Amino acid sequence: MFASIKAGELAIWYEALLGAGKPEIAGKVADRILEYAPTGSAYAALVDRAVNAQAFDAARALVERGRKALPEAERSFVEGAAKKIPAPK
């Protein structure tokens, strides 16, 4: 649980990097966060931060990654976060 809380706090850096137009570095940060806390809540925090940065493709990619990587019990967090992503135009 502590790891998930810390992952949520660290996700602000992911958002900042996306917002600064540095998606490659942001992706590396997300990878490190998910190595530390491979949980549904960590994925959801990253998706939320990507949406805040209006990086909708990154948010969708995280949802897909979470669906593949997480056990069924953890996927509900990702599915909830996925609902916040606007539909593609």
N, C-alpha and C positions, 0 to 999 in steps of 0.2 A: 504494500500500500504506500509506503514512504516513497518508493521509486516512482510510482505513478504520480504522486503529488509533485515531486521534484521535476518530473518530465513535463508536467503541465506548466510549471513555473519557467522552465528553460525554453519552452516553445515560443516565448516572446522573441527570442533571438532568431528563430526561424522566420517569424513574421517580419521582423525588422530587415532581415536579409532579402526576403522576397520583395518587400516594399522598396528596398534600395536597388532593385534590379539585379540582384546577384543570385539567380536561382541555382547555379551550380554549387556555390558555397552553402546555400540554404539546404540543398539536398543532402550534403555531407553532414550538416548539423542534424537534420532529421534522422539520418542513418545512425548517428551516434546516440541520439536520444532513444531511438527504438532498440538499439543494442542494450542500452542500460535498462530500459523499461518496455519490454515487448508486450504491452497490455492494450486492451481496448480503449481504456481512458487516455493513454498516451497518444494513440492514433487519433482519437477524437479531438484531443487538444490541438494536435498539429493541423488537422482538417479545419478546425475553427479558426486557427491563426492564418491559414492560407486563405480562407474566405475573407477574413478581415483585411488581408493584403490584396484582395481581389485577384488572387492567383488561382483561378478556378480550375485550370488544368492540373495544377499541382495538387489541389484538394481532391480532385477526381482520382488522380493517380494514387494518392494515399489511401483512399477508400478501397480501390481495387487491391492494393497491396495488403491492406488489413483483412479484407475478405479472404485472401489466399493464405495469409500467415497465421491468423488467429484461430483458436478453437471456437467452436459454435457458441459457447457460453460468453465469450468476449466480443463477439461480432455485433451485439445489440448496441454497444457504444458507437461503433463505426457507422452503423445504419442510422442512428439518431443524428450524428454529425452530417451524414450524407444528405439529409433532408434540408440542410441549410444552404446547400450549394445551388445557385440559380441554374435553371435549365439552359443548355447551350442555345445560342441564337442561330 
